[in-house]
Amino acid sequence: MLAVLVGIAAFFMVLQAKIPALSFIPGAFLGAATAVGVVVGANGTWTRTIIALVAGAVLGYLSELLAGAITRPRRSVA
């Protein structure tokens, strides 16, 4: 039964890739695995898990912005 539920969850994680903001499929699987791991392994400390996942998402977004700013071609002064 658990395998069926995991399969259904995986199916919906792949479907969410049609939404541009949620299109990074490995991130969806990592987030789901982290949440389940914390709930099962650490007796349900959801608060810290949510804070860590949100902080990771914000830092990932900021690093993408910084990478774009660093690699953007500069205009030459004529």
Backbone as CSV, one residue per row, in Angstrom:
resi,resn,N_x,N_y,N_z,CA_x,CA_y,CA_z,C_x,C_y,C_z
1,MET,0.812,-1.195,0.000,0.000,0.000,0.000,0.862,1.269,0.000
2,LEU,1.946,1.240,0.800,2.832,2.395,0.864,3.470,2.671,-0.494
3,ALA,3.820,1.611,-1.217,4.425,1.794,-2.539,3.459,2.491,-3.498
4,VAL,2.190,2.179,-3.401,1.187,2.827,-4.254,1.088,4.310,-3.916
5,LEU,1.072,4.644,-2.632,1.000,6.038,-2.212,2.236,6.828,-2.658
6,VAL,3.402,6.219,-2.563,4.626,6.872,-3.020,4.568,7.088,-4.525
7,GLY,4.056,6.119,-5.253,3.906,6.261,-6.699,2.957,7.385,-7.078
8,ILE,1.853,7.493,-6.347,0.895,8.577,-6.609,1.520,9.930,-6.300
9,ALA,2.233,10.020,-5.182,2.903,11.278,-4.825,3.937,11.653,-5.886
10,ALA,4.710,10.689,-6.358,5.710,10.948,-7.389,5.049,11.420,-8.685
11,PHE,3.930,10.822,-9.018,3.194,11.225,-10.213,2.796,12.693,-10.136
12,PHE,2.267,13.114,-8.996,1.853,14.508,-8.846,3.046,15.463,-8.783
13,MET,4.174,15.007,-8.247,5.364,15.858,-8.245,5.863,16.096,-9.668
14,VAL,5.744,15.103,-10.512,6.147,15.274,-11.908,5.142,16.161,-12.640
15,LEU,3.862,16.015,-12.340,2.844,16.860,-12.966,3.016,18.338,-12.606
16,GLN,3.470,18.616,-11.399,3.624,19.999,-10.982,4.708,20.719,-11.779
17,ALA,5.511,19.986,-12.513,6.565,20.593,-13.326,5.998,21.477,-14.431
18,LYS,4.721,21.341,-14.719,4.082,22.211,-15.718,3.953,23.644,-15.213
19,ILE,4.033,23.840,-13.899,3.971,25.172,-13.296,5.395,25.700,-13.213
20,PRO,5.701,26.817,-13.873,7.093,27.292,-13.933,7.780,27.434,-12.572
21,ALA,7.087,27.932,-11.563,7.718,28.119,-10.253,8.026,26.792,-9.562
22,LEU,7.376,25.725,-9.982,7.570,24.404,-9.365,8.217,23.412,-10.318
23,SER,8.891,23.899,-11.329,9.350,23.020,-12.401,10.628,22.246,-12.095
24,PHE,11.272,22.481,-10.980,12.504,21.763,-10.651,12.137,20.470,-9.928
25,ILE,12.006,19.396,-10.686,11.519,18.117,-10.156,12.426,17.542,-9.067
26,PRO,13.766,17.561,-9.228,14.592,17.026,-8.134,14.360,17.757,-6.808
27,GLY,14.078,19.049,-6.871,13.790,19.788,-5.647,12.516,19.313,-4.976
28,ALA,11.518,18.971,-5.774,10.265,18.460,-5.208,10.495,17.132,-4.503
29,PHE,11.256,16.256,-5.122,11.531,14.961,-4.501,12.387,15.119,-3.248
30,LEU,13.367,16.004,-3.287,14.214,16.226,-2.121,13.408,16.821,-0.975
31,GLY,12.552,17.778,-1.284,11.707,18.368,-0.248,10.770,17.355,0.377
32,ALA,10.163,16.525,-0.444,9.252,15.501,0.077,10.001,14.480,0.929
33,ALA,11.161,14.066,0.466,11.958,13.097,1.226,12.422,13.685,2.551
34,THR,12.797,14.951,2.551,13.216,15.609,3.787,12.064,15.696,4.772
35,ALA,10.911,16.108,4.293,9.749,16.223,5.179,9.367,14.876,5.777
36,VAL,9.316,13.848,4.964,8.960,12.513,5.461,10.029,11.996,6.409
37,GLY,11.294,12.218,6.070,12.384,11.767,6.936,12.344,12.405,8.308
38,VAL,12.030,13.672,8.352,11.965,14.356,9.640,10.772,13.876,10.456
39,VAL,9.643,13.728,9.809,8.449,13.301,10.538,8.638,11.891,11.082
40,VAL,9.190,11.014,10.276,9.371,9.631,10.712,10.549,9.497,11.662
41,GLY,11.681,10.121,11.317,12.898,9.929,12.086,13.042,10.788,13.314
42,ALA,12.435,11.952,13.332,12.634,12.877,14.454,11.345,13.154,15.207
43,ASN,10.421,12.268,15.145,9.170,12.368,15.901,8.373,13.624,15.588
44,GLY,8.358,14.019,14.325,7.444,15.056,13.879,7.787,16.489,14.208
45,THR,9.032,16.878,14.117,9.398,18.275,14.354,9.209,19.071,13.064
46,TRP,7.971,19.371,12.744,7.626,20.048,11.495,8.138,21.473,11.440
47,THR,8.150,22.179,12.547,8.506,23.601,12.542,9.910,23.816,12.001
48,ARG,10.853,23.087,12.518,12.238,23.228,12.053,12.387,22.792,10.601
49,THR,11.660,21.780,10.222,11.720,21.319,8.837,11.218,22.393,7.881
50,ILE,10.095,23.010,8.201,9.539,24.049,7.336,10.492,25.234,7.253
51,ILE,11.064,25.641,8.386,12.018,26.754,8.388,13.224,26.420,7.517
52,ALA,13.745,25.213,7.649,14.915,24.812,6.860,14.597,24.759,5.370
53,LEU,13.435,24.235,5.005,13.068,24.153,3.588,12.842,25.531,2.986
54,VAL,12.204,26.428,3.725,11.986,27.786,3.221,13.313,28.531,3.107
55,ALA,14.177,28.392,4.113,15.494,29.039,4.055,16.307,28.514,2.876
56,GLY,16.252,27.218,2.639,16.958,26.644,1.498,16.429,27.150,0.171
57,ALA,15.115,27.284,0.072,14.523,27.802,-1.166,14.919,29.256,-1.396
58,VAL,14.899,30.060,-0.341,15.278,31.473,-0.477,16.756,31.596,-0.851
59,LEU,17.616,30.840,-0.186,19.041,30.896,-0.514,19.311,30.388,-1.931
60,GLY,18.596,29.374,-2.362,18.750,28.888,-3.730,18.334,29.932,-4.754
61,TYR,17.230,30.619,-4.481,16.765,31.673,-5.383,17.762,32.827,-5.429
62,LEU,18.267,33.227,-4.270,19.251,34.314,-4.229,20.542,33.938,-4.946
63,SER,20.966,32.684,-4.818,22.183,32.261,-5.512,21.979,32.251,-7.022
64,GLU,20.767,31.925,-7.465,20.474,31.975,-8.902,20.510,33.416,-9.408
65,LEU,19.956,34.347,-8.632,20.010,35.761,-9.013,21.451,36.267,-9.063
66,LEU,22.244,35.883,-8.082,23.645,36.304,-8.046,24.422,35.723,-9.224
67,ALA,24.179,34.471,-9.539,24.858,33.849,-10.680,24.485,34.555,-11.976
68,GLY,23.220,34.938,-12.112,22.790,35.665,-13.301,23.443,37.028,-13.391
69,ALA,23.599,37.693,-12.251,24.231,39.015,-12.248,25.716,38.926,-12.568
70,ILE,26.358,37.876,-12.101,27.797,37.722,-12.356,28.072,37.377,-13.805
71,THR,27.234,36.555,-14.408,27.501,36.074,-15.757,26.873,36.933,-16.844
72,ARG,26.123,37.955,-16.473,25.491,38.832,-17.456,26.568,39.595,-18.226
73,PRO,26.470,39.633,-19.555,27.474,40.385,-20.318,27.374,41.878,-20.006
74,ARG,28.520,42.487,-19.892,28.568,43.907,-19.585,28.638,44.721,-20.851
75,ARG,28.040,45.889,-20.802,28.107,46.787,-21.962,29.457,47.468,-21.978
76,SER,30.022,47.558,-23.145,31.312,48.242,-23.259,31.082,49.739,-23.388
77,VAL,31.974,50.487,-22.780,31.882,51.939,-22.829,32.587,52.413,-24.085
78,ALA,31.877,53.132,-24.943,32.479,53.560,-26.222,32.774,55.024,-26.224
